[in-house]
Amino acid sequence: MLTIALLAIQNAISSSITGPQDIFSVSNLQWQQMHNDSEPFCEVNIVQPSIAGTTSFNGLQIASTATIADNKTYDIIIIPAAYGDLQPTLHNQHLIGWLIRQHSSGACICCVCAGSFLIAKTGLLDNRRATTHWALANEFKQQFPKVILRAEKMLIDEGDIISSGGVTSYLDLCLYLVRRFGTPELATAISRTFLIDTTRQAQLPYATCSFYTQHGDAEILQAQQWLETHFSQPVTIAQLAGTAGLGERTFTRRFKKATGDSPSEYLQRIRIEAARESLTKTRETVDFITRAVGYEDVTSFRRLFRKYTGLSPSAYRKRFTLLYDEVKV
């Protein structure tokens, strides 16, 4: 029987603890029905770092069944999503030491959303792949440059460490764990019971571009601000370098260092972000939007849009449109 620890950290989003608890509890019932077995699929404990108790980000007290001082080893540990200040948790050396010891004893360490920061803090993710919520990607890269971040992914399995993207990715994670440590039949039953979408594998459709401006390079910031109002026009490196008062080679080097993108990549991301907004807030055609954001070739635009979002423009509009004038039933 699997032993699973749901780690109740401060400022956790409670659904990413209670949600997995519900899924694994139902998994036990369905496992026993399938196998006519009295032994459940797993044992689940909500584990808190200390006896002082844990409060979720919205003030809800999280009832735990164990603490990390209990000297119990687990097969799976799941670190939940959190909202707000994570620094006290990231500097809890007692907790970090416990995670490292659990991992050394064979535990598979899993995380949801911002929980990836805690695994990264242990050093267990150095030179390994991981994902986190797309909106936290820049912050994660700055804090943990040794981790190979793939924030476009919904879930990444490194064998002994599994990371998942946004808050509701706990659904994807739990279903994956049920399949990996249980059976495909059990995973299918859980998917049907909880209506979990088994097709979503990427965060790209949900992500919006975040443009880093807190880098302290005033000349590059000036060029970024110029691009925000001129992106729909033809843009050259010479023009951009001129707005910053720099030579082209110096500008290109400093722009990449400051923003993480080359000037051309940055321009494409601004244009794609503008296209996303137009697709969801207007009824303009794709051809019109293509030209409005600065592209002439519709085919090239469609290819770039799919690269950055994982969807075609029409599929993106259908999924995320904000126009609800007609509701079909």
C-alpha positions as CSV (number, residue, x, y, z in Angstrom):
1,M,0.0,0.0,0.0
2,L,1.3,3.4,-1.0
3,T,1.9,6.0,1.7
4,I,1.3,9.5,0.6
5,A,2.1,12.8,2.4
6,L,0.2,16.0,1.5
7,L,2.5,18.7,2.9
8,A,0.5,21.5,4.5
9,I,2.8,24.5,4.1
10,Q,1.9,28.0,5.2
11,N,-0.1,30.1,2.7
12,A,-1.1,26.9,0.8
13,I,-4.0,27.0,-1.5
14,S,-6.2,24.5,0.4
15,S,-7.8,22.9,-2.6
16,S,-4.4,21.6,-3.7
17,I,-4.3,19.7,-0.4
18,T,-7.9,18.7,0.1
19,G,-8.4,18.0,-3.7
20,P,-5.7,15.3,-3.8
21,Q,-7.1,14.0,-0.5
22,D,-10.5,13.5,-2.1
23,I,-9.0,11.9,-5.3
24,F,-6.9,9.4,-3.4
25,S,-9.8,8.6,-1.0
26,V,-12.1,7.8,-3.9
27,S,-9.2,5.9,-5.5
28,N,-9.2,3.7,-2.4
29,L,-12.9,2.9,-2.8
30,Q,-12.7,2.2,-6.5
31,W,-9.5,0.1,-6.0
32,Q,-11.2,-2.1,-3.5
33,Q,-14.3,-2.5,-5.8
34,M,-12.1,-3.5,-8.7
35,H,-10.0,-6.0,-6.8
36,N,-12.4,-7.2,-4.1
37,D,-9.6,-6.4,-1.8
38,S,-9.8,-5.1,1.8
39,E,-6.5,-3.3,1.5
40,P,-6.8,0.2,0.0
41,F,-4.7,1.6,-2.8
42,C,-3.0,4.1,-0.5
43,E,-2.8,5.7,2.9
44,V,-3.0,9.5,2.9
45,N,-1.7,11.8,5.6
46,I,-1.8,15.6,5.7
47,V,1.6,16.5,7.2
48,Q,2.5,19.8,8.6
49,P,6.0,21.1,9.3
50,S,5.4,21.8,13.0
51,I,2.8,21.3,15.7
52,A,2.0,25.0,15.6
53,G,-0.5,24.4,12.8
54,T,-0.9,25.5,9.3
55,T,-3.0,28.3,7.8
56,S,-3.9,28.5,4.2
57,F,-3.5,31.8,2.2
58,N,-7.2,32.7,2.9
59,G,-7.0,32.1,6.6
60,L,-8.5,28.6,6.6
61,Q,-6.9,26.3,9.2
62,I,-5.7,23.1,7.6
63,A,-6.3,20.0,9.8
64,S,-3.3,17.7,9.7
65,T,-2.9,14.1,10.7
66,A,0.9,14.1,11.1
67,T,4.0,16.3,11.4
68,I,7.4,16.0,9.9
69,A,8.7,15.2,13.4
70,D,6.9,11.8,13.4
71,N,9.9,10.1,11.8
72,K,7.6,8.4,9.2
73,T,8.8,7.7,5.7
74,Y,6.6,8.1,2.7
75,D,6.4,6.7,-0.8
76,I,5.0,10.0,-2.3
77,I,5.2,13.5,-1.0
78,I,3.1,16.2,-2.6
79,I,3.9,19.9,-2.0
80,P,0.8,22.0,-2.7
81,A,0.3,25.3,-4.5
82,A,0.8,28.5,-2.4
83,Y,-0.3,32.1,-2.7
84,G,1.6,34.9,-1.0
85,D,4.9,35.0,0.8
86,L,6.8,31.7,0.4
87,Q,10.1,33.0,1.9
88,P,9.5,31.6,5.5
89,T,8.8,28.2,4.0
90,L,11.8,28.4,1.7
91,H,14.1,29.2,4.6
92,N,12.7,26.5,6.9
93,Q,15.9,24.4,7.1
94,H,14.1,21.7,9.2
95,L,11.6,21.2,6.4
96,I,14.2,21.2,3.7
97,G,16.2,18.7,5.5
98,W,13.2,16.5,6.0
99,L,12.4,16.6,2.2
100,I,16.0,15.6,1.4
101,R,16.0,12.7,3.9
102,Q,12.6,11.5,2.5
103,H,14.0,11.6,-1.0
104,S,17.1,9.7,0.1
105,S,14.8,7.1,1.6
106,G,13.1,6.6,-1.8
107,A,10.2,9.0,-1.7
108,C,8.9,10.4,-5.0
109,I,8.7,14.2,-4.4
110,C,5.9,15.9,-6.2
111,C,4.8,19.5,-6.4
112,V,1.9,21.7,-7.6
113,C,2.4,25.2,-9.0
114,A,4.6,27.3,-6.7
115,G,5.5,24.2,-4.7
116,S,8.3,23.8,-7.2
117,F,10.2,26.6,-5.5
118,L,10.5,24.4,-2.3
119,I,11.8,21.4,-4.2
120,A,14.3,23.6,-6.0
121,K,15.4,25.1,-2.7
122,T,16.6,21.6,-1.6
123,G,18.9,21.4,-4.6
124,L,17.3,18.2,-5.8
125,L,16.3,19.8,-9.1
126,D,19.7,21.2,-10.0
127,N,20.5,20.3,-13.7
128,R,17.1,18.6,-14.0
129,R,13.8,19.5,-15.7
130,A,10.9,21.0,-13.9
131,T,7.8,23.1,-14.5
132,T,5.9,25.7,-12.4
133,H,3.0,28.1,-13.0
134,W,3.7,30.1,-16.2
135,A,3.4,33.4,-14.4
136,L,6.1,32.4,-11.9
137,A,8.6,31.4,-14.6
138,N,10.8,34.5,-14.6
139,E,11.0,34.6,-10.8
140,F,11.8,30.9,-10.7
141,K,14.6,31.3,-13.3
142,Q,16.2,34.1,-11.3
143,Q,16.1,32.2,-8.0
144,F,17.1,28.8,-9.4
145,P,19.2,29.2,-12.6
146,K,20.6,25.6,-12.3
147,V,17.1,24.1,-12.9
148,I,16.1,23.4,-16.5
149,L,12.7,25.1,-16.4
150,R,10.0,24.0,-18.9
151,A,7.2,26.3,-17.9
152,E,5.2,25.5,-21.0
153,K,4.6,21.9,-19.7
154,M,1.7,20.9,-17.6
155,L,3.6,18.0,-15.9
156,I,7.2,16.8,-15.9
157,D,8.2,13.4,-14.5
158,E,11.9,13.1,-13.7
159,G,11.3,9.7,-12.1
160,D,11.9,10.6,-8.4
161,I,10.6,14.1,-8.8
162,I,7.4,15.2,-10.5
163,S,6.4,18.8,-11.0
164,S,3.1,20.2,-12.3
165,G,2.0,23.7,-13.5
166,G,-0.9,25.8,-12.2
167,V,-3.1,25.3,-9.2
168,T,-5.6,22.9,-10.8
169,S,-2.7,20.8,-12.2
170,Y,-3.1,18.8,-9.0
171,L,-5.8,17.0,-11.0
172,D,-3.3,16.1,-13.7
173,L,-0.7,15.1,-11.1
174,C,-3.0,12.9,-9.0
175,L,-4.4,11.2,-12.1
176,Y,-0.8,10.6,-13.3
177,L,0.1,9.1,-9.9
178,V,-2.9,6.9,-9.9
179,R,-1.9,5.6,-13.3
180,R,1.8,5.2,-12.5
181,F,1.5,3.6,-9.1
182,G,-1.9,2.0,-9.7
183,T,-3.3,0.9,-13.0
184,P,-4.6,2.5,-16.2
185,E,-8.0,1.1,-15.3
186,L,-8.1,2.9,-12.0
187,A,-6.9,6.1,-13.6
188,T,-9.7,5.9,-16.2
189,A,-12.3,5.4,-13.4
190,I,-11.0,8.4,-11.5
191,S,-10.9,10.5,-14.7
192,R,-14.6,9.7,-15.3
193,T,-15.6,10.2,-11.7
194,F,-14.0,13.6,-11.3
195,L,-14.4,14.7,-15.0
196,I,-10.6,15.3,-15.3
197,D,-9.5,16.4,-18.8
198,T,-6.8,13.9,-19.8
199,T,-5.9,15.8,-23.0
200,R,-4.3,19.0,-21.6
201,Q,-0.5,18.6,-21.6
202,A,0.7,22.2,-21.9
203,Q,0.2,25.5,-20.2
204,L,0.9,27.5,-23.3
205,P,-2.8,28.2,-24.1
206,Y,-3.3,29.7,-20.7
207,A,-0.1,31.7,-20.4
208,T,0.1,35.4,-21.1
209,C,3.4,37.0,-21.8
210,S,5.2,38.7,-18.9
211,F,7.7,41.4,-19.9
212,Y,10.5,41.8,-17.4
213,T,11.2,45.5,-16.7
214,Q,12.8,45.4,-13.2
215,H,16.3,44.9,-14.6
216,G,17.7,48.3,-13.8
217,D,18.9,49.1,-17.4
218,A,17.3,52.5,-18.1
219,E,18.3,52.5,-21.8
220,I,16.8,49.1,-22.5
221,L,13.7,50.0,-20.6
222,Q,13.3,53.0,-22.8
223,A,13.5,50.7,-25.9
224,Q,10.9,48.3,-24.3
225,Q,8.5,51.2,-23.7
226,W,9.0,52.3,-27.3
227,L,8.2,48.9,-28.6
228,E,4.9,48.8,-26.6
229,T,3.5,51.6,-28.7
230,H,5.2,50.9,-32.1
231,F,5.1,47.1,-32.3
232,S,2.6,47.1,-35.2
233,Q,5.0,49.0,-37.4
234,P,8.1,47.7,-39.2
235,V,10.9,47.6,-36.6
236,T,14.6,47.3,-37.2
237,I,17.5,46.8,-34.7
238,A,18.9,50.2,-35.8
239,Q,15.6,51.9,-34.8
240,L,15.6,50.2,-31.4
241,A,19.2,50.8,-30.7
242,G,18.6,54.5,-31.6
243,T,15.8,54.8,-29.1
244,A,18.2,53.6,-26.4
245,G,21.1,55.7,-27.7
246,L,23.3,52.7,-28.1
247,G,25.2,51.0,-30.9
248,E,23.5,47.9,-32.4
249,R,25.8,45.3,-31.1
250,T,25.9,46.8,-27.6
251,F,22.1,47.2,-27.7
252,T,21.5,43.6,-28.7
253,R,23.8,42.2,-26.0
254,R,22.3,44.4,-23.3
255,F,18.7,43.7,-24.4
256,K,19.2,40.0,-24.2
257,K,20.9,40.3,-20.8
258,A,18.1,42.5,-19.4
259,T,15.0,40.8,-20.8
260,G,16.1,37.3,-21.5
261,D,14.9,37.6,-25.1
262,S,16.6,38.9,-28.3
263,P,14.9,42.1,-29.6
264,S,13.2,40.1,-32.4
265,E,11.9,37.5,-29.9
266,Y,10.6,40.2,-27.6
267,L,8.8,42.0,-30.5
268,Q,7.1,38.7,-31.5
269,R,5.9,38.1,-28.0
270,I,4.4,41.6,-27.8
271,R,2.7,41.1,-31.1
272,I,1.3,37.7,-30.2
273,E,0.1,39.1,-26.9
274,A,-1.8,41.8,-28.7
275,A,-3.3,39.2,-31.1
276,R,-4.5,37.1,-28.1
277,E,-6.3,40.1,-26.7
278,S,-7.9,41.0,-30.0
279,L,-9.0,37.4,-30.6
280,T,-10.8,37.2,-27.2
281,K,-12.2,40.7,-27.1
282,T,-13.2,41.5,-30.7
283,R,-14.8,39.8,-33.7
284,E,-12.2,40.9,-36.1
285,T,-11.0,38.3,-38.6
286,V,-7.7,36.6,-38.2
287,D,-6.5,38.3,-41.4
288,F,-7.3,41.7,-40.0
289,I,-5.6,40.9,-36.6
290,T,-2.5,39.6,-38.4
291,R,-2.0,43.0,-40.1
292,A,-3.1,45.0,-37.1
293,V,-0.3,43.5,-34.9
294,G,2.4,44.0,-37.5
295,Y,2.5,40.9,-39.7
296,E,1.8,40.7,-43.5
297,D,1.9,37.0,-44.0
298,V,-1.1,35.3,-42.4
299,T,0.4,31.8,-42.8
300,S,3.6,32.9,-40.9
301,F,1.4,34.5,-38.2
302,R,-0.6,31.4,-37.7
303,R,2.6,29.4,-37.4
304,L,4.0,31.8,-34.8
305,F,0.8,32.0,-32.9
306,R,0.7,28.2,-32.5
307,K,4.3,28.2,-31.4
308,Y,3.6,30.6,-28.6
309,T,0.2,29.4,-27.5
310,G,-0.1,25.8,-28.6
311,L,-3.3,26.6,-30.5
312,S,-4.4,28.0,-33.8
313,P,-5.9,31.5,-33.7
314,S,-9.4,30.1,-34.3
315,A,-9.0,27.4,-31.6
316,Y,-7.7,30.0,-29.2
317,R,-10.6,32.3,-29.8
318,K,-13.1,29.5,-29.4
319,R,-11.6,28.5,-26.0
320,F,-10.9,31.8,-24.5
321,T,-13.3,34.3,-26.1
322,L,-14.8,36.9,-23.8
323,L,-17.9,37.5,-26.1
324,Y,-20.8,35.6,-24.6
325,D,-23.6,37.1,-26.6
326,E,-24.8,33.8,-27.9
327,V,-25.0,30.8,-25.6
328,K,-25.7,27.5,-27.5
329,V,-27.3,24.7,-25.6
